[in-house]
Amino acid sequence: MTTKPIGRQMSGTAIYLLLGLGGLVSIAPYLMTLNAAFKPQSTLLSTQAWTPAVPATWSNFTQLWQQYDMSGFIVHTALVAVAITVGQLVFTTLAAYAFARLEFPGREPLFWLFIAMMMVPQIVTLIPLFLIMSHLNLVDTYRALILPYVFGTPYGIFLVRQYFQTIPADLEAAARIDGAGTWTILRRIMIPLGRPILATLATITFVNTWNSLLWPLMATSSERDEVVTVGISALQGQFASQLHILLPAAAVALLPLIVIFLLFQRHIVRSIALTGLK
Amino acid sequence: MRPTVEAYLLIAPSLFGFLAFLVAPVVIVFVLSLFSWNLITSPQFVGLANYRRMFADPQVWHAMLNTAYYVVLNIPAQTVLALLLALALNRKLRGAKFFRVVFVLPWMAMPVALGVIWNWFFDPRSGIIDHIFSVFGLTGPNWLTSSTWAMPVIASVNVWQYTGYTMLFLLAGLQAIPQTVYEAAAIDGATGPQRFFRITLPLLRPALFFVLVTNIIGSFQQFDTVYVMTQGGPGQSTTTMNYYIYQQAFQLFHAGYAATLSILLFAVILLVTLVQFRYFRKRTIYDFS
């Protein structure tokens, strides 16, 4: 049995090789983009595109900001993403609690209707949404971007309801005996104990909104409310080969999400482990 | 306040959003598919003309085949890679947490920004892919202007983005398998491959089912990467169904026809999902509640 430890060690090395390679492939595009964003235009299109950006230059960013309303794009996107995220957190928490804990006529059929609608592809709703928004005269406004998603999604309600169901019912019963109403139970029990899943929902919602292209592309047409995805795709259309403009823009669009992810990754990884199998 | 009233008040906002922006659009899309509408003037009732047109439109089948091709390139590669990484991370390893976070990082990336970055990577003059090829004395094809390579490139972008995310679900599945099952198998003298095919894989079915269903539904809706990297080209080689629907609705202003096409896409996604439910139900207890 003396061969066994060696065999184990070798497979350990192989595993680290696999993980190391996977990790490198995962983060290399981020690092290369960040590096390239700080390189002068002349070296970007040459064969030296991969060397480190020494000395680094801010000129690409100043040029991007001079030619484009990047601050505007980012502010619009952040406004829309924050509004939708806050709305979803509030309304999803309320609905998920009702579906998880309260008895009311029609609860089961309503819940299953919600679940069934998870299967509807986004494209099916987009043309009618455009129709609804143009009837309400909301096309090309923030409201058009926010309204369809601010009240929550079936997926979010499902996710949070599953989690609320794991919170011991005794806790709630005891609070009810002490005279606590639904609002107090939500504020004092469900929301504090549900923090991991709410952090996950917030991150998923923020990421999806920040990254979404198709609906903003349809719903906006002027620069005054364009979001960063639409802005970058317009940049790509105009400056297809102007990497010194495009790469800094891509870097700026990616960074906020990475920060959010690193802040919340503990919750996300854990709650996916909890809900992923059900 | 009576509990029933209270419950309805709690679900009221979500229910309103659900009815107004999800259920109503689904109803409207069916109605709209019977109309001809250019998004501006009032819609004209045309009966089933859009459906007849759809079945005679060779580009529909082309876009559907492209979509299927994309799914076939993307899903097996992504799932196998994710499974390998999950198996590696399921052992007691130093740095496992670090790798978990690193692998999930691509999931966050904005597809539009990614498109820009990957366009650069696959650029024949300054891209790193051709640079790597040249180190080995090879010359790459013009990836994105080649109708053969454009779709595999788009699929590989997606594999890069979602492998880590898929891995997380599979890892959760692996960690839910009780260790005692393996101990019992070891006593019975099961070999490594036997353990994998007889224990790990069957017990991983619920997690596999979940990632396959959700990833396939997502892949059928590919739009962003195509929009930024190839605009459906070269020729029609990367025109997916979603992109074709977008073109019909918002570039050619055939909103009624686009509604009909989105019903077709919906029907196909539903069919594929139902087939998976049937297939997996055989040996899986799928607990939704």
Interface residues (C-beta under 8 A of the other chain):
Chain A: I15 Y16 L18 L19 G22 G23 V25 S26 I27 P29 Y30 M32 T33 A36 L44 L45 S46 T47 A49 W50 F91 T92 L94 A95 Y97 A98 F99 L102 E103 F104 P105 R107 L110 F114 I115 M117 M119 V120 P121 Q122 I123 V124 T125 L126 I127 P128 L129 F130 L131 I132 S134 L147 P148 Y149 V150 F151 G152 P154 I157 T182 V207 W210 N211 L213 L214 L217 M218 V228 T229 I232 S233 L235 Q236 A240 L243 L246 L247 A249 A250 A251 A253 L254 L257 I258 I260 F261 L262 Q265 I268 V269 I272 A273 L274 G276 L277 K278
Chain B: P3 T4 E6 A7 Y8 L10 I11 P13 S14 L15 F16 G17 F18 A20 F21 L22 V23 A24 P25 V26 I28 V29 L32 L39 L81 L84 L85 A88 L89 R91 L93 G95 F99 R100 V101 V102 F103 V104 L105 P106 M108 A109 M110 P111 V112 A113 L114 G115 V116 I117 W118 N119 W120 F121 R125 S126 I128 H131 W160 T163 G164 L168 F169 L171 A172 G173 Q175 A176 P206 A207 F210 I217 F220 Q221 F223 D224 Y227 V228 N242 I245 Y246 A249 F250 A255 A258 A259 S262 I263 L265 F266 I269 L270 T273 D287 F288 S289
